[in-house]
Amino acid sequence: MRASPESLDPEEAELPSAPARPAGEGTPADIEARIYASVFEGVMSQRLAPGTKLPEARLCELFGVSRAVVRKVLQRLAHDHIVQLRPHRGAIVAVPTRAETQQIFEARRALEAAIVRLVAERATPADLQGLREQLRQEHAQMHRHDQPAWARLASAYHLRLAELSGNPILRRYLTETVSRCSLLVATHQPPGNAACEHEEHERIVDCIARGDADAAVQLMEQHLLALEHHLLLDRPTPKRDLAYLLGLGQA
């Protein structure tokens, strides 16, 4: 059973006030989805750094909803490893340990090695053509400097390989693992580093097209090790109003 963030410490209670911003019209599910998306996008855009406090009372004020709605959204975010719920201390943006980070990437390398071997055996010419088209879109977004879109396409490339493996169990496991890795990269990737190198994706597809599974697996291993190596796990938490960090107001 998950713990609920019940009471707030003094630091959380002192956040500056701002006019309430209602979550908008729609069903309860629609409203919860909009609050979830606001926190999720704040994390993925690096406005909400690991360790940032998410006080229930402040979230209720900002979105114009009840504490019950906020708690439900926070529990879902915790289930997805985006926030951590601390009993009697409130919620914060998740702060993965070095050990957890290593374990997540270790699992991902094992999954993608198995996936790449299966794709090298099973991919059709049409599958490879689709992969190359996806890479062209990735390259176009990279040159438009649209980092969020590029990051989504980079993750989609890995998930497309999982689909082409023909193994739905591997695909399901990789979907969860990629989601956790994407969160780590979004929150811990230092400025100026690419989340996924486009050229590395292309070389992996070239190896698959040649049927060279060993080379494709080796390139994927190097690709994921480099991604993990560039993470900066000790990034400080910015001291800004929560409304700004959620994209709801100015600094």
C-alpha positions as a Markdown table, in Angstrom:
| # | Residue | x | y | z |
|---|---|---|---|---|
| 1 | Met | 0.0 | 0.0 | 0.0 |
| 2 | Arg | 1.4 | 3.4 | -1.0 |
| 3 | Ala | 1.9 | 6.1 | 1.6 |
| 4 | Ser | 0.1 | 9.4 | 1.1 |
| 5 | Pro | 1.9 | 12.7 | 1.6 |
| 6 | Glu | -0.1 | 14.0 | 4.5 |
| 7 | Ser | 1.6 | 16.9 | 6.4 |
| 8 | Leu | 3.9 | 19.6 | 5.1 |
| 9 | Asp | 7.1 | 20.8 | 6.7 |
| 10 | Pro | 7.7 | 24.5 | 7.3 |
| 11 | Glu | 9.8 | 25.0 | 4.2 |
| 12 | Glu | 7.0 | 23.7 | 2.0 |
| 13 | Ala | 4.4 | 25.9 | 3.8 |
| 14 | Glu | 6.4 | 29.1 | 3.0 |
| 15 | Leu | 6.2 | 28.9 | -0.8 |
| 16 | Pro | 4.9 | 32.2 | -2.2 |
| 17 | Ser | 1.3 | 32.4 | -3.1 |
| 18 | Ala | -0.2 | 32.9 | -6.5 |
| 19 | Pro | -3.7 | 33.1 | -8.0 |
| 20 | Ala | -5.3 | 29.7 | -8.4 |
| 21 | Arg | -5.3 | 28.3 | -11.9 |
| 22 | Pro | -8.2 | 25.9 | -12.3 |
| 23 | Ala | -7.4 | 22.6 | -14.0 |
| 24 | Gly | -10.2 | 23.4 | -16.4 |
| 25 | Glu | -13.5 | 21.8 | -17.6 |
| 26 | Gly | -13.9 | 18.1 | -18.2 |
| 27 | Thr | -14.3 | 14.8 | -16.4 |
| 28 | Pro | -12.4 | 14.1 | -13.1 |
| 29 | Ala | -10.1 | 11.9 | -15.2 |
| 30 | Asp | -9.4 | 14.8 | -17.6 |
| 31 | Ile | -8.6 | 17.1 | -14.8 |
| 32 | Glu | -6.3 | 14.6 | -13.2 |
| 33 | Ala | -4.6 | 14.0 | -16.5 |
| 34 | Arg | -3.9 | 17.7 | -16.9 |
| 35 | Ile | -2.3 | 18.0 | -13.5 |
| 36 | Tyr | -0.3 | 14.9 | -14.1 |
| 37 | Ala | 0.9 | 16.3 | -17.5 |
| 38 | Ser | 1.9 | 19.6 | -15.9 |
| 39 | Val | 4.2 | 17.8 | -13.3 |
| 40 | Phe | 5.5 | 15.3 | -15.9 |
| 41 | Glu | 6.4 | 18.1 | -18.4 |
| 42 | Gly | 7.9 | 20.1 | -15.7 |
| 43 | Val | 10.2 | 17.2 | -14.9 |
| 44 | Met | 11.0 | 16.3 | -18.5 |
| 45 | Ser | 11.8 | 19.9 | -19.4 |
| 46 | Gln | 14.2 | 20.2 | -16.4 |
| 47 | Arg | 12.2 | 22.9 | -14.6 |
| 48 | Leu | 11.4 | 20.6 | -11.8 |
| 49 | Ala | 14.7 | 19.2 | -10.6 |
| 50 | Pro | 15.1 | 16.0 | -8.5 |
| 51 | Gly | 14.2 | 16.8 | -4.9 |
| 52 | Thr | 11.9 | 19.7 | -5.7 |
| 53 | Lys | 9.0 | 19.8 | -3.1 |
| 54 | Leu | 5.4 | 19.4 | -4.3 |
| 55 | Pro | 3.3 | 20.5 | -1.4 |
| 56 | Glu | -0.3 | 19.3 | -1.5 |
| 57 | Ala | -1.7 | 22.6 | -0.3 |
| 58 | Arg | 0.2 | 24.6 | -3.0 |
| 59 | Leu | -0.9 | 22.2 | -5.8 |
| 60 | Cys | -4.5 | 22.5 | -4.6 |
| 61 | Glu | -4.2 | 26.3 | -4.8 |
| 62 | Leu | -2.5 | 26.3 | -8.2 |
| 63 | Phe | -5.0 | 24.0 | -9.9 |
| 64 | Gly | -8.1 | 24.9 | -8.0 |
| 65 | Val | -8.8 | 21.3 | -7.0 |
| 66 | Ser | -9.4 | 19.3 | -3.8 |
| 67 | Arg | -6.7 | 17.6 | -1.7 |
| 68 | Ala | -8.2 | 14.3 | -2.7 |
| 69 | Val | -7.6 | 15.0 | -6.4 |
| 70 | Val | -4.0 | 16.1 | -5.8 |
| 71 | Arg | -3.2 | 13.0 | -3.7 |
| 72 | Lys | -4.6 | 10.7 | -6.4 |
| 73 | Val | -2.4 | 12.4 | -9.0 |
| 74 | Leu | 0.7 | 12.2 | -6.7 |
| 75 | Gln | 0.1 | 8.5 | -6.1 |
| 76 | Arg | 0.0 | 7.9 | -9.9 |
| 77 | Leu | 3.2 | 9.9 | -10.4 |
| 78 | Ala | 4.8 | 7.9 | -7.6 |
| 79 | His | 3.7 | 4.7 | -9.3 |
| 80 | Asp | 5.4 | 5.9 | -12.4 |
| 81 | His | 8.6 | 6.7 | -10.5 |
| 82 | Ile | 8.3 | 10.4 | -11.2 |
| 83 | Val | 7.8 | 11.5 | -7.6 |
| 84 | Gln | 8.5 | 10.1 | -4.2 |
| 85 | Leu | 5.9 | 10.1 | -1.4 |
| 86 | Arg | 7.5 | 10.6 | 2.0 |
| 87 | Pro | 5.1 | 9.8 | 5.0 |
| 88 | His | 4.4 | 12.9 | 7.0 |
| 89 | Arg | 6.8 | 15.0 | 4.9 |
| 90 | Gly | 5.1 | 15.4 | 1.5 |
| 91 | Ala | 6.0 | 14.6 | -2.1 |
| 92 | Ile | 9.2 | 15.5 | -3.9 |
| 93 | Val | 10.4 | 14.9 | -7.5 |
| 94 | Ala | 12.1 | 11.5 | -7.5 |
| 95 | Val | 15.7 | 11.4 | -6.5 |
| 96 | Pro | 17.1 | 8.1 | -7.8 |
| 97 | Thr | 20.2 | 6.8 | -6.1 |
| 98 | Arg | 23.4 | 5.9 | -8.0 |
| 99 | Ala | 22.7 | 2.2 | -7.3 |
| 100 | Glu | 19.1 | 2.5 | -8.7 |
| 101 | Thr | 20.4 | 4.3 | -11.8 |
| 102 | Gln | 23.0 | 1.6 | -12.4 |
| 103 | Gln | 20.4 | -1.1 | -12.0 |
| 104 | Ile | 18.0 | 0.5 | -14.4 |
| 105 | Phe | 20.6 | 0.9 | -17.1 |
| 106 | Glu | 22.0 | -2.6 | -16.5 |
| 107 | Ala | 18.5 | -4.0 | -17.0 |
| 108 | Arg | 18.0 | -1.9 | -20.2 |
| 109 | Arg | 21.3 | -3.1 | -21.7 |
| 110 | Ala | 20.3 | -6.7 | -21.1 |
| 111 | Leu | 16.8 | -6.2 | -22.6 |
| 112 | Glu | 18.1 | -4.3 | -25.7 |
| 113 | Ala | 20.8 | -6.8 | -26.4 |
| 114 | Ala | 18.2 | -9.6 | -26.6 |
| 115 | Ile | 15.9 | -7.3 | -28.7 |
| 116 | Val | 18.6 | -6.4 | -31.2 |
| 117 | Arg | 19.5 | -10.0 | -31.8 |
| 118 | Leu | 15.9 | -10.9 | -32.5 |
| 119 | Val | 15.4 | -7.9 | -34.8 |
| 120 | Ala | 18.5 | -8.9 | -36.8 |
| 121 | Glu | 16.9 | -12.3 | -37.3 |
| 122 | Arg | 13.4 | -11.2 | -38.0 |
| 123 | Ala | 13.3 | -7.7 | -39.6 |
| 124 | Thr | 12.0 | -7.5 | -43.1 |
| 125 | Pro | 13.1 | -5.0 | -45.7 |
| 126 | Ala | 9.8 | -3.0 | -45.0 |
| 127 | Asp | 10.7 | -3.0 | -41.3 |
| 128 | Leu | 14.1 | -1.5 | -42.0 |
| 129 | Gln | 12.7 | 1.1 | -44.4 |
| 130 | Gly | 10.3 | 2.2 | -41.6 |
| 131 | Leu | 13.2 | 2.4 | -39.2 |
| 132 | Arg | 15.2 | 4.6 | -41.6 |
| 133 | Glu | 12.2 | 6.9 | -42.1 |
| 134 | Gln | 11.9 | 7.2 | -38.3 |
| 135 | Leu | 15.6 | 8.1 | -38.2 |
| 136 | Arg | 15.0 | 10.8 | -40.8 |
| 137 | Gln | 12.3 | 12.4 | -38.7 |
| 138 | Glu | 14.7 | 12.2 | -35.7 |
| 139 | His | 17.4 | 13.9 | -37.6 |
| 140 | Ala | 15.0 | 16.7 | -38.8 |
| 141 | Gln | 13.9 | 17.4 | -35.2 |
| 142 | Met | 17.5 | 17.5 | -34.1 |
| 143 | His | 18.4 | 20.2 | -36.6 |
| 144 | Arg | 15.3 | 22.2 | -35.6 |
| 145 | His | 16.7 | 22.2 | -32.0 |
| 146 | Asp | 13.4 | 20.8 | -30.8 |
| 147 | Gln | 14.8 | 18.9 | -27.9 |
| 148 | Pro | 11.6 | 17.5 | -26.4 |
| 149 | Ala | 10.4 | 16.2 | -29.8 |
| 150 | Trp | 13.9 | 14.8 | -30.6 |
| 151 | Ala | 14.0 | 13.1 | -27.2 |
| 152 | Arg | 10.6 | 11.5 | -27.8 |
| 153 | Leu | 11.6 | 10.2 | -31.2 |
| 154 | Ala | 14.9 | 8.9 | -29.8 |
| 155 | Ser | 12.9 | 6.8 | -27.2 |
| 156 | Ala | 10.4 | 5.8 | -29.9 |
| 157 | Tyr | 13.3 | 4.4 | -32.0 |
| 158 | His | 14.2 | 2.0 | -29.1 |
| 159 | Leu | 10.6 | 1.0 | -28.6 |
| 160 | Arg | 10.2 | 0.4 | -32.4 |
| 161 | Leu | 13.1 | -2.1 | -32.2 |
| 162 | Ala | 11.3 | -3.9 | -29.4 |
| 163 | Glu | 8.1 | -4.1 | -31.6 |
| 164 | Leu | 10.2 | -5.6 | -34.4 |
| 165 | Ser | 11.6 | -8.2 | -32.1 |
| 166 | Gly | 8.2 | -9.9 | -32.2 |
| 167 | Asn | 8.4 | -10.5 | -28.5 |
| 168 | Pro | 5.6 | -8.6 | -26.6 |
| 169 | Ile | 7.0 | -9.5 | -23.2 |
| 170 | Leu | 10.4 | -7.9 | -24.0 |
| 171 | Arg | 8.5 | -4.9 | -25.4 |
| 172 | Arg | 6.5 | -4.5 | -22.3 |
| 173 | Tyr | 9.6 | -4.6 | -20.0 |
| 174 | Leu | 11.5 | -2.2 | -22.3 |
| 175 | Thr | 8.6 | 0.3 | -22.3 |
| 176 | Glu | 8.8 | 0.6 | -18.5 |
| 177 | Thr | 12.6 | 0.7 | -18.5 |
| 178 | Val | 12.8 | 3.3 | -21.3 |
| 179 | Ser | 10.3 | 5.5 | -19.4 |
| 180 | Arg | 12.5 | 5.4 | -16.2 |
| 181 | Cys | 15.6 | 6.0 | -18.3 |
| 182 | Ser | 14.0 | 9.0 | -20.0 |
| 183 | Leu | 13.2 | 10.5 | -16.7 |
| 184 | Leu | 16.8 | 10.0 | -15.5 |
| 185 | Val | 18.1 | 11.6 | -18.7 |
| 186 | Ala | 15.6 | 14.5 | -18.6 |
| 187 | Thr | 16.5 | 15.4 | -15.0 |
| 188 | His | 20.2 | 14.6 | -15.0 |
| 189 | Gln | 21.5 | 15.2 | -18.5 |
| 190 | Pro | 23.8 | 18.3 | -18.4 |
| 191 | Pro | 23.2 | 21.1 | -20.9 |
| 192 | Gly | 24.9 | 20.6 | -24.3 |
| 193 | Asn | 24.7 | 16.8 | -24.3 |
| 194 | Ala | 22.5 | 14.9 | -26.7 |
| 195 | Ala | 20.1 | 12.4 | -25.0 |
| 196 | Cys | 20.7 | 9.9 | -27.8 |
| 197 | Glu | 23.2 | 10.2 | -30.6 |
| 198 | His | 21.4 | 10.0 | -33.9 |
| 199 | Glu | 24.5 | 8.6 | -35.7 |
| 200 | Glu | 24.7 | 5.7 | -33.3 |
| 201 | His | 21.1 | 4.8 | -34.1 |
| 202 | Glu | 21.9 | 4.8 | -37.8 |
| 203 | Arg | 24.9 | 2.5 | -37.3 |
| 204 | Ile | 22.8 | 0.0 | -35.3 |
| 205 | Val | 20.3 | -0.1 | -38.1 |
| 206 | Asp | 23.1 | -0.6 | -40.7 |
| 207 | Cys | 24.4 | -3.6 | -38.7 |
| 208 | Ile | 20.9 | -5.1 | -38.5 |
| 209 | Ala | 20.4 | -4.6 | -42.2 |
| 210 | Arg | 23.6 | -6.6 | -42.8 |
| 211 | Gly | 22.4 | -9.3 | -40.4 |
| 212 | Asp | 25.4 | -8.6 | -38.1 |
| 213 | Ala | 23.7 | -9.2 | -34.7 |
| 214 | Asp | 27.0 | -9.2 | -32.8 |
| 215 | Ala | 28.1 | -5.8 | -34.1 |
| 216 | Ala | 24.6 | -4.4 | -33.5 |
| 217 | Val | 24.6 | -5.6 | -29.9 |
| 218 | Gln | 28.0 | -4.2 | -29.3 |
| 219 | Leu | 27.0 | -0.8 | -30.6 |
| 220 | Met | 23.8 | -0.8 | -28.5 |
| 221 | Glu | 25.9 | -1.6 | -25.4 |
| 222 | Gln | 28.3 | 1.3 | -26.1 |
| 223 | His | 25.4 | 3.6 | -26.9 |
| 224 | Leu | 23.6 | 2.9 | -23.6 |
| 225 | Leu | 26.8 | 3.0 | -21.5 |
| 226 | Ala | 27.6 | 6.5 | -23.0 |
| 227 | Leu | 24.1 | 7.6 | -22.1 |
| 228 | Glu | 24.5 | 6.5 | -18.5 |
| 229 | His | 28.0 | 8.0 | -18.3 |
| 230 | His | 26.9 | 11.5 | -19.2 |
| 231 | Leu | 24.3 | 11.7 | -16.4 |
| 232 | Leu | 24.9 | 14.4 | -13.7 |
| 233 | Leu | 23.4 | 13.0 | -10.6 |
| 234 | Asp | 24.3 | 15.8 | -8.2 |
| 235 | Arg | 22.3 | 18.6 | -9.9 |
| 236 | Pro | 21.1 | 21.2 | -7.3 |
| 237 | Thr | 17.5 | 22.0 | -6.8 |
| 238 | Pro | 16.5 | 25.5 | -8.0 |
| 239 | Lys | 14.9 | 27.9 | -5.5 |
| 240 | Arg | 11.9 | 29.1 | -7.5 |
| 241 | Asp | 8.2 | 29.4 | -7.0 |
| 242 | Leu | 6.3 | 26.1 | -7.8 |
| 243 | Ala | 4.0 | 27.9 | -10.2 |
| 244 | Tyr | 7.0 | 28.8 | -12.4 |
| 245 | Leu | 8.4 | 25.3 | -12.2 |
| 246 | Leu | 5.1 | 23.8 | -13.3 |
| 247 | Gly | 5.0 | 26.2 | -16.2 |
| 248 | Leu | 2.0 | 28.1 | -14.7 |
| 249 | Gly | 3.6 | 31.5 | -14.2 |
| 250 | Gln | 6.7 | 33.7 | -14.4 |
| 251 | Ala | 9.8 | 33.4 | -12.2 |
